[in-house]
Amino acid sequence: MQGTRAPAAGRSGPLAPPPPAPPGAAAGGRLRALARLAKFEFVLDYYLSALVVLTALAPGDRLSADTWLTLALFVLGQVGVVSAVMVFDDINGYRDGSDQANYLGGDGTPLRPLERKPLLTGALTLRQAYAFGYGALAWGAVFWGTAALLAAHRPFWALAVTGAVLLTSCQYSWGLKFSYRGLGELLIAGCPMALVIAQYGFTAGHLPALVLVEATLFGLWQILVSAYSNTKDIDGDRAVGRSTVAVRTSETGNRRFIGALTGADLLLGLGGAALLGWAPWWSVLALLPLAALRIRQYRDFLRDGDALLARARGVRAFRTGVAGLLLVNIIHFTV
């Protein structure tokens, strides 16, 4: 079975497992390991897409039982799909050695918290990870299908982007391995964008320009977290053939790429959308805190090159930006 293949040559196997757990604690420990494998603590921001959609609906639709049922089903499906993405990414990272390269130094010293990688520590087996990944993907497909079936609206484009996310997201580093073919950044930005578009389509049946702008920002903010992670992982990703922008370009080229993303974020949020009539002029004020954090994130990265610190600041910027979008929506779609 593919999932039981031994670690690749040149890479050590999993670290020595911890001592046996007391009776009754094994199940809880396995659940915690599965949660870490699915990266639940790191992907919670994806679920903020439902709040963006809910606040962008007309006041009457926000209170509709149909709206809440559709969004609840979609979010439950999203839990499965996002978990599967993270699980299969970790499976591939374990099998090709990139996780070991990125999490352990040459002398075996941890470079990052190892509990994030339960396959690497031996807390889970590949067989368990594969079972969880396939189960999570099936869970996501069932709940997304149910959400679409029961939704008040089913525009073709909402069905199309939902299907596209379901079929492509897990293949970031598994299956077709899009991140090994230079398409990883497109998936990282495009899938979160699609989540906003799909949920709004199922609940409202149309797509205002402002919601499209917010969906685009939602995707940009995700890539402005991931791009810094990829910068930290250049050596490990290059060794296994993962083709990120950070791997394909020089250090200067990568900084310019991140700078271009930062500029696009600031341009769209700080006036670009408003000048085109896609957003109210005052929305700029709601996104000023985000702009300050974004400028600091990129400026300090250029100064000290600390990619992990920049990544953490990207997470804070993302959450600040979402708060700004919620404020814009509550005012714009209510008043």
KENU-564619 format. One record per residue: residue number from 1; residue in one letter; z, y, x of N, C-alpha, C in turn. Coordinates in steps of 0.001 Angstrom, whole numbers, plus 500000, padded with zeros to 6 digits. Last residue first. Layout:
<ropas>
ROPA,NUM,a,Z,Y,X,Z,Y,X,Z,Y,X
...
</ropas>
This chain:
<ropas>
ROPA,335,v,505989,550314,472739,505930,551703,472251,504564,551992,471633
ROPA,334,t,505327,547733,473575,506276,547925,472488,506124,549325,471872
ROPA,333,f,503743,547535,475764,503351,546727,474619,504316,546865,473435
ROPA,332,h,505019,549340,477567,503616,549523,477167,503250,548762,475897
ROPA,331,i,507702,548392,477869,507416,549746,477401,506000,549834,476815
ROPA,330,i,507365,545754,478658,508286,546055,477549,507987,547435,476985
ROPA,329,n,505612,546049,480857,505192,545365,479630,506069,545723,478444
ROPA,328,v,507169,547423,482766,505899,547985,482280,505515,547361,480955
ROPA,327,l,509231,545549,483109,509524,546885,482599,508263,547526,482037
ROPA,326,l,507797,543417,484189,508518,543237,482923,508830,544583,482287
ROPA,325,l,506919,544562,486590,505947,544183,485563,506620,544011,484205
ROPA,324,g,509379,544866,487944,508575,546035,487602,507565,545730,486508
ROPA,323,a,510064,542199,488265,510938,543063,487467,510194,544324,487038
ROPA,322,v,508001,541487,489997,508033,540910,488657,508933,541741,487749
ROPA,321,g,508795,542928,492291,507553,543246,491604,507523,542710,490186
ROPA,320,t,511136,541585,492955,511196,543005,492609,509951,543418,491849
ROPA,319,r,510085,539115,493581,511002,539230,492452,511152,540673,492004
ROPA,318,f,508473,539826,495827,507902,539177,494638,508807,539393,493429
ROPA,317,a,510366,540779,497627,509348,541691,497103,508720,541121,495833
ROPA,316,r,511743,538429,498175,512446,539532,497517,511456,540522,496911
ROPA,315,v,509652,537027,499404,510274,536482,498198,511001,537591,497442
ROPA,314,g,509211,538655,501620,508161,538492,500627,508695,537941,499322
ROPA,313,r,511489,538274,503075,511293,539582,502453,510182,539538,501413
ROPA,312,a,510938,535693,503929,512090,535925,503059,511974,537277,502353
ROPA,311,r,508711,536278,505573,508567,535413,504411,509706,535644,503422
ROPA,310,a,509870,537811,507555,508869,538427,506689,508657,537595,505430
ROPA,309,l,511440,535830,508710,512094,536975,508088,511125,537675,507128
ROPA,308,l,509375,534200,509641,510295,533679,508639,511072,534801,507957
ROPA,307,a,508045,535807,511548,507344,535381,510343,508292,534886,509253
ROPA,306,d,508510,538319,513517,509388,537325,512898,508803,536913,511548
ROPA,305,g,507242,540338,514953,506579,539049,514825,507409,537964,514174
ROPA,304,d,508087,542966,515266,508864,541915,515939,508259,540520,515813
ROPA,303,r,506015,544648,514208,506889,545097,515288,507552,543943,516016
ROPA,302,l,504761,543352,512156,503941,543837,513259,504798,544187,514473
ROPA,301,f,507038,542991,510572,506346,541831,511121,505454,542243,512293
ROPA,300,d,507614,545603,509845,508543,544915,510744,507925,543649,511327
ROPA,299,r,505365,546108,508191,505652,546945,509364,506554,546220,510354
ROPA,298,y,505595,544201,506134,504462,544145,507061,504735,544949,508333
ROPA,297,q,508086,544940,504917,507782,543558,505298,506698,543517,506368
ROPA,296,r,507746,547653,504328,508744,547242,505310,508454,545835,505833
ROPA,295,i,505794,547439,502352,505493,548177,503585,506474,547787,504682
ROPA,294,r,507222,546002,500411,506011,545433,500994,505666,546115,502320
ROPA,293,l,509296,547735,499699,509616,546448,500322,508397,545854,501019
ROPA,292,a,507769,549814,498578,508649,550083,499713,508994,548791,500454
ROPA,291,a,506522,548477,496462,505712,549044,497536,506558,549308,498779
ROPA,290,l,508703,547855,494810,507929,546789,495441,507148,547330,496632
ROPA,289,p,509398,550472,493994,510330,549662,494798,509628,548505,495504
ROPA,288,l,506978,551187,492540,507338,551855,493802,508364,551064,494619
ROPA,287,l,506399,550187,490090,506109,549323,491235,506407,549995,492571
ROPA,286,a,506959,552156,488271,507703,550904,488151,507509,550002,489360
ROPA,285,l,505068,554085,488967,506480,554357,489215,507302,553064,489175
ROPA,284,v,502711,552956,488057,502893,553158,489501,504370,553351,489824
ROPA,283,s,502784,553193,485370,503126,551878,485923,503331,551952,487430
ROPA,282,w,501832,555607,484537,503229,555570,484946,503656,554200,485487
ROPA,281,w,499250,555087,483674,499448,555816,484931,500867,555676,485448
ROPA,280,p,498635,551710,482540,499100,553088,482299,499442,553774,483620
ROPA,279,a,495630,550021,483550,497092,550075,483472,497506,551513,483196
ROPA,278,w,492927,550361,483617,493422,549023,483306,494940,548982,483142
ROPA,277,g,491705,552640,484475,492067,552552,483065,492595,551199,482645
ROPA,276,l,491325,553002,487105,490248,552324,486394,490530,552191,484901
ROPA,275,l,493770,554084,487796,492576,554926,487900,491393,554318,487149
ROPA,274,a,495423,551830,487483,495581,552978,486593,494337,553868,486612
ROPA,273,a,494600,550195,489582,494422,549727,488205,494523,550889,487219
ROPA,272,g,495320,551951,491744,493979,551427,491563,493710,551001,490132
ROPA,271,g,498088,552624,491749,497084,553567,491295,495716,553002,491033
ROPA,270,l,499499,550485,493108,499843,551903,493227,498644,552797,492912
ROPA,269,g,498373,547947,492763,499602,548307,492060,499902,549787,492047
ROPA,268,l,496056,547982,494342,495984,547611,492934,497199,548089,492162
ROPA,267,l,497069,548827,496837,495988,549559,496181,495934,549254,494690
ROPA,266,l,499010,546917,497452,499403,548316,497280,498334,549103,496529
ROPA,265,d,497362,544610,497594,498522,544667,496704,498890,546118,496405
ROPA,264,a,495591,545334,499607,495075,545050,498264,496198,545128,497232
ROPA,263,g,497370,545553,501794,496653,546728,501307,496117,546531,499897
ROPA,262,t,498135,542877,502030,499143,543902,501742,498480,545148,501177
ROPA,261,l,495675,541768,502703,496355,541351,501481,497396,542380,501059
ROPA,260,a,495282,543089,505149,494325,543282,504057,494938,542878,502722
ROPA,259,g,497433,542092,506640,497359,543517,506349,496404,543818,505203
ROPA,258,i,496680,539472,506855,497886,539783,506089,497902,541261,505722
ROPA,257,f,494392,539956,508465,494274,539279,507172,495482,539595,506301
ROPA,256,r,495540,541085,510713,494625,541889,509902,494439,541280,508515
ROPA,255,r,496963,538918,511659,497700,540120,511244,496815,541025,510390
ROPA,254,n,494845,537229,512255,495796,536844,511227,496580,538051,510731
ROPA,253,g,493619,538656,514352,492892,538398,513113,493817,538024,511978
ROPA,252,t,495635,538560,516287,495218,539851,515735,494491,539667,514410
ROPA,251,e,495671,535813,516769,496889,536488,516291,496538,537829,515661
ROPA,250,s,492531,534543,515454,493440,534929,516527,494699,535547,515925
ROPA,249,t,492002,531947,512949,491776,533237,513585,492733,533438,514760
ROPA,248,r,492731,529447,511997,491321,529696,512307,491098,530987,513078
ROPA,247,v,495497,529565,511491,494977,528624,512484,493579,529021,512925
ROPA,246,a,495652,531487,509496,496427,531668,510726,495940,530761,511842
ROPA,245,v,494157,530313,507498,493624,531503,508164,494342,531724,509484
ROPA,244,t,494296,526735,507968,494742,527988,507364,494084,529155,508088
ROPA,243,s,493521,523771,508061,492709,524941,508381,493161,526170,507597
ROPA,242,r,495033,521167,509760,495118,522006,508565,494475,523356,508875
ROPA,241,g,495066,519450,511959,493787,519828,511374,493853,520621,510102
ROPA,240,v,497355,518969,513309,496948,517954,512327,495666,518334,511600
ROPA,239,a,497633,521128,514999,497686,519785,515578,497189,518720,514611
ROPA,238,r,497694,523311,513297,496519,523100,514145,496474,521670,514678
ROPA,237,d,500257,523010,512200,499080,522886,511345,497821,522629,512169
ROPA,236,g,501894,523435,514467,501936,522164,513763,500710,521955,512894
ROPA,235,d,501129,526095,515144,501003,524987,516103,500974,523640,515398
ROPA,234,i,501625,527646,512745,500302,527548,513376,500175,526313,514259
ROPA,233,d,503787,528278,511132,503411,526870,511279,502098,526657,512025
ROPA,232,k,504085,530997,510884,505120,530260,511615,504662,528855,511966
ROPA,231,t,501871,531465,509290,501932,532055,510626,502961,531328,511485
ROPA,230,n,502574,530236,506947,501471,529674,507720,501445,530224,509140
ROPA,229,s,504546,532042,506121,504909,530662,506456,503833,530018,507311
ROPA,228,y,502901,534226,505609,503867,534324,506705,504375,532936,507097
ROPA,227,a,501470,533303,503434,500744,533677,504652,501677,533791,505849
ROPA,226,s,503375,532958,501370,502820,531795,502074,502132,532160,503379
ROPA,225,v,503816,535562,500490,504930,534752,500989,504370,533653,501884
ROPA,224,l,501401,536408,499698,502104,537257,500655,503479,536707,501011
ROPA,223,i,500753,534629,497764,500102,534442,499056,500768,535309,500121
ROPA,222,q,502337,535724,495694,502618,534381,496211,501979,534180,497588
ROPA,221,w,501162,538159,495239,502542,538141,495727,502926,536768,496247
ROPA,220,l,498687,537407,494219,498772,538089,495510,500181,538005,496090
ROPA,219,g,499472,536353,491704,498892,535498,492731,498963,536108,494110
ROPA,218,f,500435,538672,490500,501301,537496,490576,500787,536533,491639
ROPA,217,l,498153,540290,490527,499297,540646,491369,500226,539448,491555
ROPA,216,t,496687,538889,488593,496169,539027,489959,497293,539375,490928
ROPA,215,a,498298,539260,486367,498051,537906,486853,497559,537932,488293
ROPA,214,e,498069,542026,486103,499368,541443,486422,499233,540013,486931
ROPA,213,v,495349,542223,485439,495858,542877,486649,497183,542241,487069
ROPA,212,l,495416,540838,483011,494605,540321,484114,495047,540931,485441
ROPA,211,v,497011,542587,481554,497522,541243,481839,496726,540599,482965
ROPA,210,l,495280,544802,481427,496573,544927,482095,497139,543555,482445
ROPA,209,a,493126,543864,479913,492922,544194,481326,494247,544262,482070
ROPA,208,p,494010,541087,477742,493889,542521,478050,493737,542745,479554
ROPA,207,l,492665,538453,476384,493197,538786,477704,492991,540270,477991
ROPA,206,h,493550,536312,473569,492668,537252,474253,493323,537620,475581
ROPA,205,g,495444,534596,472544,494046,534350,472221,493063,535301,472846
ROPA,204,a,498229,534431,472783,497634,535634,472200,496163,535462,471835
ROPA,203,t,498963,531920,473766,499874,532611,472850,499244,533811,472164
ROPA,202,f,496929,531023,475433,497435,530123,474399,498311,530836,473374
ROPA,201,g,496622,533261,477145,495544,532827,476270,496036,531958,475131
ROPA,200,y,499023,533284,478508,498710,534400,477614,497599,534010,476649
ROPA,199,q,498809,530898,479931,499878,531054,478948,499591,532198,477990
ROPA,198,a,496530,531453,481554,496532,530357,480581,497595,530569,479511
ROPA,197,i,497347,533656,483137,496179,533752,482262,496219,532685,481178
ROPA,196,v,499524,532594,484571,499711,533744,483683,498576,533810,482662
ROPA,195,l,498232,530533,485972,499365,530233,485099,499615,531363,484107
ROPA,194,a,496344,531802,487564,495886,531033,486408,497019,530713,485445
ROPA,193,m,498020,532832,489557,497251,533739,488700,496820,533037,487425
ROPA,192,p,498865,530451,490750,499829,531290,490029,499144,532291,489099
ROPA,191,c,496211,529615,491735,496969,528832,490752,498047,529658,490049
ROPA,190,g,495314,531561,493622,494633,531353,492362,495437,530612,491316
ROPA,189,a,496942,531519,495908,496859,532742,495104,496299,532464,493715
ROPA,188,i,496639,528880,496713,497980,529458,496641,497990,530726,495802
ROPA,187,l,493851,528526,496766,494675,527798,495800,496035,528459,495607
ROPA,186,l,493176,530226,498891,492595,530450,497567,493414,529743,496487
ROPA,185,e,494502,529042,501017,494949,530368,500554,494410,530675,499162
ROPA,184,g,493005,526633,501296,494408,526629,500909,494880,527954,500355
ROPA,183,l,490488,526222,502209,490611,526734,500848,492061,526836,500390
ROPA,182,g,489920,524900,504588,489872,526361,504562,490036,526990,503202
ROPA,181,r,490372,522259,504502,488975,522670,504414,488827,524183,504288
ROPA,180,y,492956,521715,504283,492329,521252,505526,490862,521682,505589
ROPA,179,s,493522,522507,501764,494056,523339,502848,493529,522907,504207
ROPA,178,f,492394,520467,500225,491722,521759,500296,492229,522625,501438
ROPA,177,k,492407,517523,499940,493015,518279,501044,492332,519635,501256
ROPA,176,l,491716,515668,498064,490628,516397,498711,491103,517295,499848
ROPA,175,g,494696,514167,498608,493436,513965,497916,492289,514630,498663
ROPA,174,w,496654,516950,499735,496564,515533,499359,495248,515344,498626
ROPA,173,s,497076,519599,499914,497119,518842,501167,497025,517347,500941
ROPA,172,y,496067,520397,497370,496245,521363,498450,496272,520651,499806
ROPA,171,q,495904,518893,495157,495028,518527,496253,495025,519577,497358
ROPA,170,c,497378,519895,493139,497981,518803,493917,497149,518436,495135
ROPA,169,s,495527,521753,492055,496736,522206,492745,497341,521123,493627
ROPA,168,t,493309,520651,490656,493169,521104,492046,494470,521349,492782
ROPA,167,l,493916,519839,488043,493072,518995,488884,493104,519379,490362
ROPA,166,l,495529,521879,486987,495997,520491,486954,495219,519619,487944
ROPA,165,v,493868,524095,487297,495129,524027,488039,495623,522586,488107
ROPA,164,a,491795,523380,485526,491508,523598,486946,492773,523505,487787
ROPA,163,g,493095,523277,483063,492528,522065,483631,492260,522198,485120
ROPA,162,t,493673,526014,482855,494747,525016,482849,494260,523715,483475
ROPA,161,v,491155,527137,482805,492012,527420,483959,493190,526456,484015
ROPA,160,a,490177,526014,480369,489491,525788,481645,490411,526032,482834
ROPA,159,l,491857,526940,478368,491775,525496,478610,491184,525216,479987
ROPA,158,a,491227,529640,478631,492608,529194,478850,492644,527700,479123
ROPA,157,w,488515,529664,477983,488921,530042,479337,490362,529649,479630
ROPA,156,f,488464,528932,475262,487894,528036,476268,488413,528366,477658
ROPA,155,p,491516,529428,473434,490251,529929,473983,489775,529026,475121
ROPA,154,r,493374,528577,471287,492879,527705,472346,491539,528217,472868
ROPA,153,h,496414,529516,469662,495062,529866,470114,494663,528906,471232
ROPA,152,a,498792,528335,469117,498158,529083,468034,496715,529428,468375
ROPA,151,a,499169,524990,470400,499100,526442,470563,498396,527098,469384
ROPA,150,l,499144,522250,470394,499961,522913,469374,499874,524436,469423
ROPA,149,l,497441,521620,472525,497178,521059,471206,497904,521826,470104
ROPA,148,a,498644,522874,474708,497310,523304,474268,497025,522837,472851
ROPA,147,a,501045,521399,474823,501082,522856,474632,499740,523357,474115
ROPA,146,t,500025,518853,475369,500721,519097,474103,500785,520584,473790
ROPA,145,g,498989,519277,477929,498112,518855,476848,498733,519113,475483
ROPA,144,w,501337,519899,479264,500284,520913,479148,499304,520552,478044
ROPA,143,f,502682,517441,478987,503242,518650,478361,502209,519765,478271
ROPA,142,v,500938,515667,480366,501334,515421,478980,501819,516699,478316
ROPA,141,a,500771,516779,482938,499568,516634,482131,499912,516457,480653
ROPA,140,g,503463,516609,483808,502802,517899,483653,501583,517818,482758
ROPA,139,w,503794,513793,483871,504651,514634,483020,503963,515972,482755
ROPA,138,a,501966,513180,485892,501737,512688,484529,502550,513497,483520
ROPA,137,l,503273,514437,488034,501937,514872,487651,501604,514419,486223
ROPA,136,a,505648,512963,488140,505698,514403,487860,504342,514917,487400
ROPA,135,g,504657,510422,488820,505361,510624,487555,505406,512090,487164
ROPA,134,y,503604,510920,491339,502704,510515,490260,503362,510713,488897
ROPA,133,g,506066,511659,492665,504913,512554,492601,503960,512209,491472
ROPA,132,f,507692,509380,492398,508116,510653,491815,506931,511593,491650
ROPA,131,a,506178,507530,493833,506502,507281,492430,506894,508579,491721
ROPA,130,y,506143,508731,496383,504901,508543,495640,505176,508338,494148
ROPA,129,a,508903,508608,496999,508226,509901,496894,506926,509781,496104
ROPA,128,q,509374,505867,497116,510074,506675,496128,509378,508020,495914
ROPA,127,r,507683,505255,499288,507459,504624,497983,508133,505441,496879
ROPA,126,l,508867,506681,501368,507543,507073,500887,507263,506481,499510
ROPA,125,t,512365,507266,500631,511269,506506,501228,509939,507031,500694
ROPA,124,l,514872,509699,501468,513964,509069,500511,512906,508289,501276
ROPA,123,a,516319,510310,503700,517042,510272,502432,516202,509652,501328
ROPA,122,g,515041,510622,506106,515239,509254,505642,516020,509157,504349
ROPA,121,t,514327,513096,506974,515692,512655,507281,515936,511207,506882
ROPA,120,l,511744,513248,506019,511962,513355,507453,513353,512849,507837
ROPA,119,l,512140,513179,503311,511382,512102,503945,511644,512085,505441
ROPA,118,p,513540,515558,502805,514245,514271,502672,513459,513077,503204
ROPA,117,k,513611,518471,503919,512609,517429,504101,513267,516041,504022
ROPA,116,r,515717,520156,503758,514552,520486,502940,513513,519363,502962
ROPA,115,e,517467,519379,505646,517684,518830,504315,516541,519181,503366
ROPA,114,l,516907,520769,507959,516219,519497,507755,516429,518927,506356
ROPA,113,p,516277,524130,508419,517191,523170,507777,516471,521877,507404
ROPA,112,r,514428,524319,511536,514711,524786,510185,515653,523778,509546
ROPA,111,l,514499,523075,513917,514022,524451,513913,514267,525125,512567
ROPA,110,p,516667,520756,515502,516110,521280,514249,515704,522749,514383
ROPA,109,t,515673,519171,518480,516554,520173,517890,515939,520730,516606
ROPA,108,g,513964,517511,519820,514615,516987,518621,515557,517961,517956
ROPA,107,d,512621,518708,521810,513830,517994,522207,514589,517431,521014
ROPA,106,g,510603,520015,520469,510257,518897,521332,511459,518083,521767
ROPA,105,g,512018,520689,517192,511506,521045,518501,511208,519801,519325
ROPA,104,l,511115,520223,513829,511864,519726,514973,511211,520192,516272
ROPA,103,y,509446,521327,511949,510884,521337,511673,511735,520846,512829
ROPA,102,n,506831,521092,512751,507276,522398,512280,508780,522484,512065
ROPA,101,a,506567,518424,513496,506236,519460,514463,506812,520809,514056
ROPA,100,q,507272,517163,511106,508097,516942,512296,507847,518039,513320
ROPA,99,d,505180,518060,509515,506552,518443,509187,507473,518248,510380
ROPA,98,s,502943,516873,510727,503091,518324,510765,504498,518770,510417
ROPA,97,g,502506,514147,510553,503350,514636,511623,503572,516134,511643
ROPA,96,d,501241,512929,508481,500400,513407,509588,501200,514037,510721
ROPA,95,r,503365,512146,506807,502445,511146,507318,501635,511656,508513
ROPA,94,y,504678,514539,506167,505397,513465,506853,504429,512507,507532
ROPA,93,g,502660,515922,504866,503267,516507,506054,504054,515495,506858
ROPA,92,n,502200,514233,502685,501159,514400,503692,501729,514972,504980
ROPA,91,i,504661,514551,501383,504189,513210,501773,503149,513340,502876
ROPA,90,d,504672,517295,500909,505650,516727,501833,505243,515326,502292
ROPA,89,d,502576,517424,499068,502481,518196,500310,503460,517646,501345
ROPA,88,f,503579,515880,497024,502432,515366,497770,502201,516146,499062
ROPA,87,v,505713,517595,496210,505960,516223,496656,504802,515713,497505
ROPA,86,m,504449,519963,495421,505387,519988,496533,505627,518582,497094
ROPA,85,v,502892,519029,493259,502269,519735,494389,503177,519665,495613
ROPA,84,a,504885,518021,491562,503917,517103,492166,503236,517741,493369
ROPA,83,s,506139,520409,490818,506888,519399,491564,505931,518444,492268
ROPA,82,v,504072,521606,489383,504543,522238,490619,505330,521242,491471
ROPA,81,v,503896,519734,487242,502754,520001,488116,503207,520600,489441
ROPA,80,g,506510,519774,486042,505914,518551,486570,504812,518823,487569
ROPA,79,v,506797,522472,485365,507800,521824,486210,507215,520567,486840
ROPA,78,q,504669,522771,483607,504607,523429,484914,505629,522837,485877
ROPA,77,g,505646,521501,481364,504528,520925,482092,504406,521491,483489
ROPA,76,l,507612,523374,480724,507998,521992,481025,506878,521276,481777
ROPA,75,v,505942,525558,480198,506870,525616,481334,507345,524215,481711
ROPA,74,f,504645,524624,477892,503867,524929,479100,504769,524952,480331
ROPA,73,l,506751,524376,476097,505983,523192,476472,505207,523435,477767
ROPA,72,a,507512,527094,475961,508470,526076,476406,507743,524818,476864
ROPA,71,l,505207,528308,474954,505665,528656,476297,506642,527611,476838
ROPA,70,t,505105,527077,472405,503998,526948,473358,504455,527229,474776
ROPA,69,l,507569,527887,471290,507272,526466,471457,506164,526269,472487
ROPA,68,w,507288,530663,471269,508356,530061,472063,508104,528573,472295
ROPA,67,t,505109,530921,469501,505041,531431,470869,506065,530740,471752
ROPA,66,d,506123,529827,467146,504968,529207,467786,504848,529642,469242
ROPA,65,a,508108,531651,466491,508513,530293,466882,507363,529579,467589
ROPA,64,s,507906,535007,467657,507315,533901,466897,507782,532554,467425
ROPA,63,l,508661,537145,469095,509711,536488,468308,509198,535277,467551
ROPA,62,r,506349,538062,470222,507450,537670,471119,508521,536879,470382
ROPA,61,d,504821,538875,468075,504503,537599,468709,505608,537122,469640
ROPA,60,g,505932,541389,467563,506052,540324,466577,505788,538950,467170
ROPA,59,p,505235,542856,469947,506641,542589,469572,506805,541453,468563
ROPA,58,a,502614,541257,471821,503035,542207,470792,504447,541853,470341
ROPA,57,l,503284,540299,475248,502844,540037,473883,503277,541166,472946
ROPA,56,a,504453,540709,477654,503146,541337,477453,502589,541084,476053
ROPA,55,t,506737,539189,477710,506909,540635,477555,505589,541355,477325
ROPA,54,l,505538,536642,478089,506323,536929,476884,506453,538438,476657
ROPA,53,v,504344,536872,480651,503531,536666,479453,504295,537074,478201
ROPA,52,v,506603,537173,482263,505542,538179,482297,504702,538082,481032
ROPA,51,l,507904,534786,481649,508518,536063,481261,507495,537183,481269
ROPA,50,a,506142,532938,482776,506383,532897,481333,507021,534193,480848
ROPA,49,s,506325,533471,485504,505066,533763,484817,505264,533789,483301
ROPA,48,l,508610,532496,486510,508676,533869,486010,507388,534268,485306
ROPA,47,y,508042,530134,487672,508360,530092,486258,508549,531487,485662
ROPA,46,y,507736,530698,490338,506545,530381,489571,506822,530459,488067
ROPA,45,d,510325,530951,491311,509570,532168,491028,508307,531894,490224
ROPA,44,l,511180,528418,491937,511636,528995,490679,510832,530232,490309
ROPA,43,v,510646,527183,494292,509519,527407,493390,509935,528011,492056
ROPA,42,f,512922,526680,495782,511931,527605,496329,510824,527958,495346
ROPA,41,e,514496,524812,494578,515122,526090,494909,514131,527118,495402
ROPA,40,f,512784,522626,494309,513178,523366,493121,513766,524740,493456
ROPA,39,k,511275,520891,495952,511488,522284,496342,511899,523158,495157
ROPA,38,a,511014,518227,495665,510214,519046,494756,510375,520535,495019
ROPA,37,l,512914,517441,497529,511522,517070,497756,510600,517926,496890
ROPA,36,r,515225,518321,496283,514802,518973,497529,513345,518659,497833
ROPA,35,a,515231,516553,494148,515142,517992,493881,514702,518750,495125
ROPA,34,l,515551,514178,495543,514311,514397,494802,514128,515874,494475
ROPA,33,a,518150,514587,496500,517048,514438,497454,515704,514669,496764
ROPA,32,r,519553,514631,494112,519533,515838,494943,518395,515780,495950
ROPA,31,l,519106,511990,493325,518606,513084,492503,518539,514388,493295
ROPA,30,r,520473,510660,495368,519018,510495,495254,518421,511607,494405
ROPA,29,g,523092,511431,494854,522474,511800,496116,520962,511685,496060
ROPA,28,g,523477,510237,492368,523524,511690,492492,522873,512173,493767
ROPA,27,a,523298,507535,493141,522346,508099,492178,522301,509613,492269
ROPA,26,a,525473,507276,494952,524095,507076,495409,523092,507722,494467
ROPA,25,a,528003,507375,493969,527451,508638,494470,525984,508516,494833
ROPA,24,g,528821,504862,493264,528671,505854,492200,528049,507145,492660
ROPA,23,p,530519,504246,496310,529985,503712,495054,529932,504800,493983
ROPA,22,p,529642,506634,498920,530613,505869,498152,529974,505336,496878
ROPA,21,a,526721,506126,501019,527522,506936,500103,528527,506057,499385
ROPA,20,p,526448,505255,504470,526320,504888,503050,527250,505723,502174
ROPA,19,p,525670,508023,506706,526434,506825,506346,526302,506527,504863
ROPA,18,p,522209,509192,506807,523662,509387,506818,524371,508090,506470
ROPA,17,p,519581,507846,508915,520142,508233,507630,521652,508416,507730
ROPA,16,a,517925,509244,511677,518921,508258,511249,519548,508701,509939
ROPA,15,l,514685,510460,510726,515943,510561,511451,516920,509530,510903
ROPA,14,p,511660,508525,510582,512689,509373,509996,513945,509382,510838
ROPA,13,g,509867,508147,513740,510101,507886,512335,511166,508808,511790
ROPA,12,s,507917,510264,515911,509047,509392,515634,509190,509208,514148
ROPA,11,r,504581,510102,516806,505604,510782,516022,506729,509807,515766
ROPA,10,g,502682,508635,518019,503087,509868,518686,504146,510626,517938
ROPA,9,a,501053,507483,515073,501401,507319,516483,501744,508658,517094
ROPA,8,a,502564,508067,511858,501458,508103,512802,501948,507974,514226
ROPA,7,p,504729,505732,510175,504435,507049,510701,503355,506973,511770
ROPA,6,a,503159,503089,508190,504128,503557,509182,503764,504955,509654
ROPA,5,r,502612,503060,504670,502100,503032,506028,503103,503628,506992
ROPA,4,t,503226,503037,502056,504198,502404,502937,503711,502338,504376
ROPA,3,g,501241,504137,500498,502491,504869,500604,503489,504238,501543
ROPA,2,q,499184,502243,500479,499061,503435,501306,500399,504120,501528
ROPA,1,m,500000,498802,500844,500000,500000,500000,500000,501239,500874
</ropas>
